[in-house]
Amino acid sequence: MDSEKPQTETLALGHLAIHETVAQILEKETRGKVLDIPAGKGALALRLKALGHEVFCSDLYPQIFKIEETEIKPGNLDKKLPYEDKSFDYIVCVEGLEHIENPANAIREFARLLKKEGLLIVSVPNIMNIEERLKWLFSGYTSHFKPLSREAIDDIKNSIGEEYAGMEEVALHVNPIGYSEVRYLLEKSDFKLEKVFLDTPKKNTWLFFPITTLIRIVGRFNSEKKRRSRWENELNSDEVLLGGNTLIFKARKI
């Protein structure tokens, strides 16, 4: 392990900016029981333990977990998770939903496992920012969700190295889930969305201001009822339209 880097950085499989945002959210909450899934090597769990939370971890591949004295259980987000109802005050699912076949099952499981008024934090790639919208317009796919041809999958398998041999799910984005899909699933499972965060601001977003301004102007021609029912203002918000690579949802179980 590189001694010049913090342990959370050397263990991180995802973007540290997402972990920092999650930590900032939970730092303001009363200390409680947290489920971190998928836990990866344990970088986020280490941060949350440092805040004083009691952290439990689960992952499809628990053998890659590196944090000592922390519970880790095998857990598949496409199936029932190995915990009793209302076991947790908080659940964190960072960079998980886009890797699975059935995000709806995962959200239902989170609702089952959380206590009333419990907090769920989930992240997904931001496929609705202006760069990704234009990418889809011209190529038919986004940066985060490229076509998974057999050749592409073979390339990914070869690129992840021996440490993750047979674990290509950690690298495959198989489900292009965005703001609308996440919010629908949250509300369907009795969550109230409190806030959406971005990981880091996009650079040079000013270059797209003519297009984003036009998008927002066109949206205003729709009725207030249509804008509200289709979450149009949210989809064209700074967090989504001008946001970074990742959206982070903070939702309360009601």
N, C-alpha and C positions, 0 to 999 in steps of 0.2 A: 504494500500500500504506500502511496506517495506521501511521505511525512510532511511535505511542504504544503499540502492541501488539507483543509478541514475534512473530518471524516464524512460529514454530510455530503460534501462535494464529490469525494472519491466513490461514494456508494450510489450517487444519484444516477438513475437510468433515464430520468426525464429532465425537464427544464427547471433549473433552480429557482427561476422567477416565480413559477407556479407554487413551489414549496414555500417560498417566502410569503406569498399572498395568503396561502392557507394558514401559515403560522400566525400572520397578522390578524386573521379573522378569529382564530381560536385563542389567541392571547387575550382577547377582550371578553371571552366567555368564562363562566364559572368552571373550575376544574372538574373533570368527570371522566367517564369511560369512553374511549375512542376506539373505533374499528377502522384500521387502515387497510384498504383493499382496492386494487392489488398492491401489496407492500413492496414488491421488488426486493432489492438488497437491504432496504430498511432506512434509507436516508431521511425520508419524511418522518418515519416513526421516531427516529433519534431526535429530530427537532421538537416533536410534540411531547416527548418524554421530558425534554429539557424545560418545557413550559410548565411542567407539573401535572400533566394529564396522565391517566392510567391507560396505556396503549396496548391494544390487542391487534394482531396482524394476521392476514390471510392472503394466500396467493395460489394461483394455479400451479406454480412451481416453487414450493416452499424451500426446496433445496438450495436456492440461490440466496436466501435470506442470511444476513451476516451479523445481526445485532444479538448479543448475548442477553440473557435474563429477560427476554421478551417473548411472549407466547406467539407462535406462528402455527397456523393450521392450513391444511390444503383446502382451497375453496375455489369453486368454479362459478363465475358470475352468470353463466347460462343455466345454472341449476340451483337447488336449495342450498343455502349456506349453512355451515355447521354450528349454528348458534340458536339459542332459545329466543322466543318472542320478547320484544322490549328489553333487550339486553344492554343497549348502549344509549349514551347521551348524545354522542356525535358519531357520524360516519363520514369518512373521507375516501372518495374514489377519484384518484388523480390518474388521468391517462389510462382509463380502463374501458369505458363504454364503446370507444371506437374499435376496440380489438375483439369484440365478442359478437356473436350472432344475434343475441336477443337482449338488447338494452332494456326492454320493457320488463323482463323477468328480474333484472338486476334492481331496477327502481322499486318494483314490488317487494323484493326481498329487503331492501333498505327500509321501506315503510314498515315491514313486519318487525325488523330488528330494533328500530328506534323507539324510545319512550315518547310519550306525548310531549309535544313542544321540543322534541329533539331536533338537532340540526344536521342537515346533510350538505356536504360540500362535494360537488362533482365538477370535473373539467372535461371539455371536449375541444377538438380543434375548431378554430373559427373559420368555417367555410363560407361565411357571409360577409367578410370584410371586402372592401372594394377591389383589392388585388385578386382575391379568390373568385369574386363574381366575374371579373374580366378574364381571368384564367379559364374559367368554365366556359365563358362565351366563345372564346377563340379555340379552345382545345377539346372541350367536352368533358373535362375532369379538372379537379382542383389539385393544388400542391400536396395536400394531405391525403387525398384519396385517388391515387393513380390506378389505372386498370391493372388487375392482378392476373396477368397472363401466366401460363406455366413457366415461360422464360423469365418473367419478372420475379416470380416466387423462387425459382432456382437461384437467381442472383441474390435475393435477400437471404436465403439460407446460407449461401456461400459467404456473405458479408458479415454475418453476426458472430462468426468465430466458434471455436470449439466449446467455449464456456456455455453457450446457449444451443448446442447441438440438439435437435429435436424439439426445440422450444420456439419455433418461428413465430408463434402467436405474439411474442413480445415485440415483434417488429412489424407485423402485418396490421394495417388499418383496413378492416373489412366492412365497416358499417359507417357510411357518411352521415353521421348524426350531427345536427346543428341546433341553433337556438330554438326553432319552432318545435322540433321533435322532442328535445329535452323538456321544454316547458310543458308541452302536452302530457308527457309521461309523468312529470312531477304533479301536475294538477289532477291527473287521473288517479294517482295514488295518494291523494289528500295531503299534498305538500303545498305550502304557500311560498312562492318565490319572493325573497326579500331583497336580493341585490345580485347584479351580475358584475363581475370584475374582469379585466383583461390582464394578461401576464405582463407584457411590456408594450409600450406604445410603438407603433410602426414608425420607421424613419421615412422622411420625405413624403408624408401623407399630403402635404400641401400641393404636391403635383396633381393629386386627384380631386382637388377642391371644385373645379368646374363640373366634373361628373357627379360628385356627391351632392353638390348644391342642386344640380338638375334633378337628381333622384328625389331629393327632399321636396323640391317645388312641385314635381309631378304628383307626389304622394298627397299633397295638400288639396288636390282637386277631388280626392275621395271624401266621402262623408265621414263625419266624426264616428258614426257607428261602425262603418267599414274599417276605418283605421284602428279602432279599438278592438274589434272582433278578430282582426287579422294581425294584431300586434305590430302594426306597421311602424308606429313611432319607435318601438323597441328595436325592430329590425334595422331601422335607419338611425339608431342612436350612435353616439361616439364610440361606445364600448364595442358595438357590433360592426357597424359600417366602417369605422376608422380604426377599429381595434387591432390588437396584435394577433399572434398565431393561435392563442388559446383563450377560450371563454371559461370562467370559473363561476359556477352557480352556488349561491347560498340560499337554501330553502329550509323552511321550518315545517315539521310534522304537525298537523292540526287534528 
